[in-house]
Amino acid sequence: MKKIYLFLLCLFTVSMALLAGPVDEESAKNIAANFTNSSLRLRSPANPESAVLTTAYISSRTDGLNRFYVFNRGKSNGFVIVSGDDRAEAVLGYTDNGSFDINNIPPNMKWWLNEYANQMDALYNGEYGDMSFLPSELTPSYTSLDEGLHY
């Protein structure tokens, strides 16, 4: 009986690994939309244009795989960062105000995004089995990108 349970556990683990993989841009956008619609903080204001998601940035590798996507909500209603692989946590970060411009972010956020890129590279290179060490729920740790060096 133990052998059967062990066999089923191994079969389940292998099947989950085979189903995991890269997330395309459209799927990532759907993840961002579902996240913003389910989050009370990010629910759409009265203006429908402010809820439109546009691709602000894609962190791509030379082999064509994408590390993560950043979607702006309207012009300045925040943004959502979505993982490029479904083995990692789907939503890596978000804010409910401002917009994302890769050429105009503070050094600490550049470092943070670079670390996510490094972790995604390690995941794609087979160095991690999964990214379950990431938090299962995100909690806001800042209110705007203008806070400078003082958190």
C-alpha positions as CSV (number, residue, x, y, z in Angstrom):
1,M,0.0,0.0,0.0
2,K,2.9,2.4,0.8
3,K,4.4,1.7,-2.6
4,I,1.1,2.7,-4.3
5,Y,1.0,6.0,-2.4
6,L,4.7,6.7,-3.1
7,F,4.1,5.9,-6.8
8,L,1.1,8.3,-6.9
9,L,3.0,11.0,-5.2
10,C,5.9,10.7,-7.7
11,L,3.4,10.7,-10.6
12,F,1.7,13.8,-9.3
13,T,5.0,15.6,-8.8
14,V,6.3,14.8,-12.3
15,S,2.9,15.7,-13.9
16,M,3.0,19.1,-12.1
17,A,6.5,19.8,-13.3
18,L,5.5,19.0,-16.9
19,L,2.6,21.4,-16.7
20,A,4.7,24.3,-15.4
21,G,6.3,26.7,-17.7
22,P,6.5,30.1,-19.3
23,V,3.7,32.5,-19.2
24,D,2.9,34.4,-22.4
25,E,2.1,38.1,-22.5
26,E,-1.7,37.6,-22.9
27,S,-1.9,35.2,-20.0
28,A,0.2,37.6,-17.9
29,K,-2.2,40.4,-18.8
30,N,-5.1,38.2,-17.7
31,I,-3.4,37.5,-14.4
32,A,-2.9,41.2,-13.8
33,A,-6.5,42.0,-14.7
34,N,-7.8,39.3,-12.4
35,F,-5.6,40.5,-9.6
36,T,-6.7,44.1,-10.0
37,N,-10.3,43.1,-10.1
38,S,-10.1,41.0,-7.0
39,S,-8.1,43.5,-5.0
40,L,-10.1,46.1,-3.1
41,R,-7.2,48.5,-3.2
42,L,-6.9,48.2,-7.0
43,R,-10.5,48.1,-8.1
44,S,-11.2,50.3,-11.0
45,P,-12.2,53.9,-10.3
46,A,-15.2,55.5,-12.0
47,N,-13.3,56.3,-15.1
48,P,-13.1,53.1,-17.2
49,E,-9.9,54.3,-19.1
50,S,-8.0,54.2,-15.8
51,A,-8.6,50.5,-15.6
52,V,-7.1,49.6,-19.0
53,L,-3.9,47.6,-18.7
54,T,-1.1,48.4,-21.1
55,T,2.3,46.7,-21.3
56,A,4.9,49.0,-19.8
57,Y,7.9,46.6,-19.7
58,I,8.9,43.0,-20.5
59,S,12.1,41.6,-19.0
60,S,13.2,39.3,-21.8
61,R,16.1,36.8,-22.1
62,T,18.1,36.2,-25.2
63,D,16.5,32.8,-25.7
64,G,13.0,34.4,-26.0
65,L,11.7,33.6,-22.5
66,N,10.3,36.4,-20.5
67,R,11.3,36.9,-16.8
68,F,8.4,39.2,-15.9
69,Y,5.9,41.6,-17.3
70,V,4.9,45.1,-16.0
71,F,1.4,46.4,-16.8
72,N,0.3,50.0,-16.2
73,R,-3.2,50.7,-15.2
74,G,-4.4,53.8,-17.1
75,K,-2.0,56.7,-17.0
76,S,-1.2,56.9,-13.3
77,N,-3.4,54.4,-11.4
78,G,-0.6,52.0,-10.5
79,F,0.9,48.9,-12.1
80,V,1.2,45.2,-11.6
81,I,4.3,43.1,-12.0
82,V,3.5,39.5,-13.2
83,S,5.9,36.5,-13.3
84,G,7.0,35.1,-16.7
85,D,6.8,31.5,-15.4
86,D,4.0,29.8,-13.6
87,R,6.4,28.1,-11.2
88,A,6.9,31.4,-9.5
89,E,4.3,33.4,-7.6
90,A,2.0,35.0,-10.2
91,V,2.0,38.6,-9.0
92,L,5.4,39.7,-7.9
93,G,4.4,43.3,-7.0
94,Y,2.0,46.1,-7.5
95,T,1.1,49.7,-6.5
96,D,-2.1,51.6,-6.7
97,N,-0.7,54.9,-7.9
98,G,1.8,56.2,-10.4
99,S,3.0,54.4,-13.5
100,F,6.0,52.3,-14.5
101,D,8.7,53.7,-16.7
102,I,11.9,51.6,-16.8
103,N,13.9,54.7,-17.5
104,N,12.6,56.6,-14.5
105,I,12.7,54.3,-11.5
106,P,14.7,54.6,-8.3
107,P,18.0,52.6,-7.8
108,N,16.4,50.4,-5.1
109,M,13.6,49.3,-7.5
110,K,16.2,48.7,-10.3
111,W,18.1,46.4,-7.9
112,W,14.9,44.7,-6.8
113,L,13.8,44.0,-10.4
114,N,17.3,42.9,-11.3
115,E,17.1,40.3,-8.4
116,Y,13.8,39.1,-9.7
117,A,15.4,38.7,-13.2
118,N,18.3,36.8,-11.6
119,Q,15.9,34.5,-9.8
120,M,13.9,33.9,-12.9
121,D,17.1,33.1,-14.9
122,A,18.0,30.6,-12.2
123,L,14.5,29.0,-12.4
124,Y,14.8,28.7,-16.2
125,N,18.3,27.3,-15.9
126,G,17.0,24.6,-13.6
127,E,18.6,25.9,-10.4
128,Y,15.3,26.0,-8.5
129,G,12.5,23.4,-8.5
130,D,10.0,26.0,-7.7
131,M,9.8,29.4,-6.2
132,S,7.6,28.5,-3.2
133,F,9.8,30.5,-0.9
134,L,8.1,33.7,-2.2
135,P,5.3,35.0,0.0
136,S,1.9,33.6,-0.9
137,E,0.2,37.0,-0.3
138,L,1.5,40.5,-1.1
139,T,1.2,43.2,1.4
140,P,1.9,46.8,0.5
141,S,5.2,48.0,1.9
142,Y,5.2,51.5,0.4
143,T,2.7,54.0,-0.9
144,S,4.6,55.5,-3.8
145,L,7.8,55.4,-5.7
146,D,8.7,58.9,-4.5
147,E,9.6,57.9,-1.0
148,G,13.3,58.1,-1.8
149,L,15.8,56.3,0.4
150,H,13.6,56.6,3.5
151,Y,11.2,53.7,3.7
